[in-house]
Amino acid sequence: MFILMKIILFLIRNFMITGLQDIDKCRQQLHDITVPLEVFDYIDQGRNPQLYTKECLERALAKNEQVKGKIDTMKKFKSLLIQELSKAFPEDMAKYKAIRGEDHPSS
């Protein structure tokens, strides 16, 4: 029984040593990877770290939609502003459009 225990411990030790050697071989390939600290918070809380990536992407998509809405609003505002300025100051706006290369009215 004692010999069997020694053999099992020997096999476990060799398995662990081989695993640590494999990790050490991979170390050079992974030396420049940075992990956000929030990922470790997820792990500490027992959450899946992939949820961090998913939630980051969801936040980025929401922010993208928000910015897109602002851009669309600004484009509409610019168009309306040019229309109103063209009514109030037709000569000046004609010069402006000529300088900008906009011979046709903006919509």
N, C-alpha and C positions, 0 to 999 in steps of 0.2 A: 504494500500500500504506500509506503514511504517513497519508494522508487517511482511509482506512478505519479505521486504529487510533485516530485522533483521534475519529472518529464513535462508535466502540465505547466508548471511555473516556468520552466526553460522555454517552452513553446510560446507562452504568453509574453515573456520578456523579449524574445526574438521578434515576435510580431510587433510589439511596441517600438522596438529599436528600428525596425524596417520602416514603420510608419513615420517615425520622427525623421529618419534619413530622407524619406520621400518629401516630407514637408520642407526640410532644409534645402533640397534640390529646387523646389518651386519658389523659394524665397526671392531669388534674384529676379524672377519674372514679375513679382508682385510688389517690389520695393517702392514704386512710384504711385501706387494706388492710394487715394485718400477716401475715407469713409466719413460721411457727415455724422456728427455727434448724435444727431437725432435718431439715427439708426440704432445706436447703442441704447438709447432710451427705450425704443420699441422693444428691443431684446430684453432689457431689464424688466419691462412691464409684462413680459411673456407674450408679446404680440409678434406676429410674423413681420420680419423686416421688409418683405416685399410690399406690405401695406404702405410703408413709407413712400416707396416709389409710386405706387398707385395714387396715393393722396397728393403727392407732389404734381403728378401729371394732371390730376383733376383740378388742382388749384391753378396750374398754368393754363389749362383750357378755359377755366372761368375768367381768368384775368385777360386772356386773349380775346374772348368774346366782349368783355367790358371795353377794352381798348379799341376793338373793331367798331363798337357802337359809338365811341367818342370820335373816331376818325370819320365815320359816316355822317355824324352830326356836324362836324366841322366842314365837311365837303358841302353839305346842304347849306350851311350858314354862308360859306364863301360864295356859292352860287347866288343865293338870295341877296347878299351884300353887293355883288357885282351888278345884279339886275337893278337894284335900287340906286346904286351910285350912277349907273348908266342913265337912269331917268333924271336924276338930279344934276349930274355933271356930264352931259353927253360928249363934249369936246375933250375934256380931260380923260374920260374913260376910253375914248377912241385912241388917244395917244398912248395910254397905258396898254391897251390891247395890241397896238402896233408894236410897242417895245417888247411885249411878251410873245409876239408872234401869233396872237389870237385874233384873226380877222373875223371869225364867226363868234356869235354870242355864246357864252357859257351856259350850260344847262345843269 
